[in-house]
Amino acid sequence: MLTFRTATVVPQNVVALATFRGQLWAACYGKGLFFWDGRRWHLHPRCSRYITGLFADADCLWFCTWMEGNIGFVNGAHRPPTLIPLPRLVTPRFVYRNECIAANPSKVWVGSQTHLLRLQKGSREEMPEWDLVLASDTVSSIVPLKHSAWIATAGGLWVYTEVDHEFSFRAVRSDLSITSMALDSSSREIWLGSADGTLWRYEMGNQRWESVVKFPIRDGKASITAIHLVNRFVYVAVGLREFTAMPASSAKGGVIVYDRRSRQWQWLEGIQIRNVRSIITFENCLWVGGAEGVQAKAMSTG
């Protein structure tokens, strides 16, 4: 039987947010995995402390870790985590510095600073079926589709496709250092953030790129860390892309909201977090996670 410890303070050093089975989850680097029950935060027991990414599918909340030698998942707030060891491509396994994780119905994708890995779902935890897709630049974001996966790296945008056991992996654009990426609800276009603070839109069907706007980010060390699409609004998180137990809370970041209809943007008022790492919508609020903790703000309509 698991025992849950109620957090006495709001989680700090939040690097990822996700919703899973009606609850909000927060990965706090150096602290572990927290969930919100509608009134307070709880620390999930026995989870890895150094979680760097979250991804929720229909059955699991997946997480990746920094130098812990594994990934894992939970099936609910009151169930223990399942840990899956990473492949022995590097020795020891603890050398893996994973940045992100994503999944489609049959596979789990893990991006690190040196490798892009793929796990067949249903593998036994003690003998997982890993594939090395490629040795790569730092993988910052992965968008999985049914028969493909879009991979954002420090060296550009890549796409992996697989049909009838035939696969290809090709560079879509190699002149951008991409720091974040999100799929539109139509699944026809991807919104991306580059290291210089530019917001891009890519139409997958006709392979058309649009440089939407370059934000005047006030902190030279900050960049676009997350993108979240809600109706006509594009919410853009700005913070420091680093994993450290002592994060900087003095970053001059925040949340930018871009209106696709008017093509205007502004800094979202009332956001107290300045080193923002993740944004998500939950219960009609925009939840913002970063070095200073978690903040909820009522959503604008439209």
Buried (B, 14 or more C-beta within 10 A) or exposed (E): EEEEEEBEEBBBBBBBBBBBBEBBBBBBBBBBBBBBEEEEBBBBEEBBBBBBBBBBBEEBBBBBBBBBBBBBBBBEBEEBBEBBBBBEBBEEBBBBBBBBBBBBEEBBBBBBBBBBBBBEBEEEEEEBEBEEBBEBBBBBBBBBBEEBBBBBBBBBBBBBBBEEEEEEBEEBBEEBBBBBBBBBEEEEBBBBBBBEBBBBBBEBEEEEEEEBBEBEBBBEEBBBBBBBBBEEBBBBBBBBBBBEEEBBBEBBBBBBBBBBEEEEBEBBEEBEBBBBBBBBBBEEBBBBBBBBBBBBBEBEEE
